[in-house]
């Protein structure tokens, strides 16, 4: 089977295989010239529009892909080419921003949580009393470690130095204290996760 009927089906402007090869060479040469002339300028613009250099490289790549797909619609002349490529790049970035905005809005509605109400003074006092009562049930060392870490914001090494323990012992006691507190508070306040 000859390749010429298949090539003729590609378009009316292709008369034979040589014309198709010449068109491919013209296209490659044109795209190569476009890239060489405008890649740096487009990257600088993309870098200002994108958050990271990887995103900027992707923008430039997509711009040249669009140019490759419709290479005949790219105007001739350096200034016209640049204006066309810049417009394509900006449109691609604008489309990305729109998609991101739509996804964020959709994600917000999909994961919307039930409304929370500000705690009343009474519920705050009840919670504080329950936590302090649960802390009173802990072994004194575990209580000291959890208070120093969670309430005073001390690091594991600082707690270890202050109590004369190893850092591993502090981490283990902190873990055990959290488990015990969780168990005690679950029985007092219910399973609130």
C-alpha positions in Angstrom: 0.0 0.0 0.0 1.4 3.4 -1.0 1.8 6.2 1.6 0.7 8.8 -0.9 -3.1 8.3 -0.4 -2.7 8.6 3.3 -0.6 11.7 2.9 -3.1 13.2 0.5 -5.7 12.8 3.2 -3.7 15.1 5.5 -4.7 18.2 3.6 -5.3 19.7 0.2 -2.2 21.8 0.4 0.1 18.8 0.3 0.6 17.6 -3.3 3.2 14.9 -2.7 5.7 13.5 -0.2 8.4 16.1 -1.0 6.0 19.0 -0.3 5.1 17.4 3.1 8.8 17.0 4.0 9.5 20.6 3.0 6.5 21.7 5.1 7.9 19.7 8.1 11.4 21.3 7.6 9.8 24.8 7.3 7.8 24.1 10.5 10.9 22.9 12.4 13.0 25.8 11.3 10.3 28.4 12.1 9.7 26.9 15.6 13.5 26.7 16.2 13.9 30.3 15.3 10.9 31.3 17.5 12.4 29.5 20.4 15.9 30.9 20.0 14.6 34.5 19.6 12.0 34.5 22.4 12.6 31.8 25.0 14.6 34.0 27.4 12.1 36.9 27.3 9.1 34.5 27.8 10.9 32.8 30.7 11.5 36.2 32.5 7.8 37.0 32.1 6.7 33.6 33.1 8.9 33.8 36.2 7.1 36.9 37.3 3.7 35.3 36.7 4.5 32.0 38.4 5.5 31.2 41.9 8.3 28.8 41.1 10.9 28.4 38.4 9.5 25.0 37.5 6.0 26.5 36.9 7.7 29.2 34.7 9.5 26.6 32.6 6.1 24.7 32.2 4.4 28.0 31.1 7.1 28.6 28.5 6.9 25.0 27.3 3.1 25.2 27.0 3.4 28.4 25.1 5.8 26.9 22.5 3.5 23.8 22.3 0.6 26.1 21.3 2.9 27.7 18.8 3.9 24.3 17.4 0.2 23.3 17.1 -0.8 26.4 15.2 2.6 27.5 13.8 1.0 29.0 10.7 -1.0 31.5 12.8 2.1 32.9 14.4 2.7 36.3 12.7 5.9 37.1 11.0 8.3 39.7 12.3 10.1 39.7 15.7 7.8 42.2 17.4 4.7 40.5 16.1 5.9 37.1 17.1 6.8 38.2 20.6 3.5 39.9 21.1 1.6 36.8 19.9 3.7 34.5 22.2 3.3 36.8 25.2 -0.4 36.9 24.7 -0.5 33.1 24.5 1.6 32.8 27.7 -0.5 35.2 29.6 -3.7 33.5 28.5 -2.3 30.1 29.6 -1.4 31.5 33.0 -4.8 33.2 33.4 -6.5 29.9 32.6 -4.4 28.2 35.3 -5.4 30.9 37.8 -9.1 30.4 36.9 -8.8 26.6 37.3 -7.2 27.0 40.6 -9.8 29.4 41.8 -12.6 27.1 40.7 -10.9 24.1 42.5 -10.5 26.1 45.7 -14.1 27.2 45.7 -15.3 23.7 45.0 -12.9 22.3 47.7 -14.2 24.8 50.2 -17.8 23.8 49.6 -17.0 20.1 49.6 -15.2 20.1 52.9 -17.4 22.7 54.6 -17.7 21.7 58.2 -20.8 22.3 60.3 -20.8 25.7 61.8 -19.0 26.1 65.1 -20.2 28.3 67.8 -18.0 30.3 70.0 -17.5 28.7 73.4 -19.4 30.1 76.3 -17.8 31.0 79.5 -19.5 28.0 81.2 -18.3 25.5 78.6 -14.7 26.9 78.8 -14.7 26.5 82.6 -16.0 23.0 82.3 -13.3 22.0 79.8 -10.6 23.6 81.9 -11.7 21.8 85.0 -11.9 18.5 83.2 -8.3 19.0 81.8 -6.9 19.9 85.2 -8.7 17.0 86.9 -7.3 14.7 84.2 -3.8 16.1 84.8 -4.2 15.5 88.5 -4.6 11.8 87.8 -1.3 11.5 86.0 2.0 10.4 87.6 3.8 13.6 88.9 6.7 13.1 86.4 4.3 12.7 83.4 2.2 15.7 84.6 5.3 17.9 84.9 6.5 16.8 81.4 3.2 17.4 79.7 2.7 20.8 81.4 6.3 21.9 80.5 5.9 20.8 76.9 2.3 21.6 76.0 1.6 24.6 78.2 5.0 26.2 78.6 6.3 25.3 75.1 9.6 23.8 76.3 11.6 21.5 74.0 12.3 17.8 74.8 15.9 18.5 75.5 15.2 21.5 77.8 12.7 19.3 79.8 15.3 16.5 79.9 18.0 18.9 81.3 15.6 20.4 83.8 14.4 17.0 85.1 17.6 15.1 84.8 16.3 12.6 82.3 17.3 11.5 78.8 15.5 13.0 75.8 14.1 9.6 75.0 12.7 9.2 78.5 11.0 12.6 78.1 9.4 11.6 74.7 8.2 8.3 76.1 6.7 9.9 79.2 5.1 12.6 77.1 3.6 9.9 74.8 2.2 8.0 77.7 0.8 11.1 79.4 -1.0 12.0 76.2 -2.5 8.5 76.0 -3.6 8.6 79.6 -5.1 12.1 79.2 -7.0 11.0 76.1 -8.5 8.0 77.9 -9.5 10.1 81.0 -10.9 13.0 78.9 -12.8 10.6 76.7 -14.7 9.3 79.7 -15.4 12.8 81.1 -16.2 14.7 77.9 -17.3 12.0 75.5 -15.6 11.1 72.2 -15.1 14.4 70.5 -11.9 13.5 68.5 
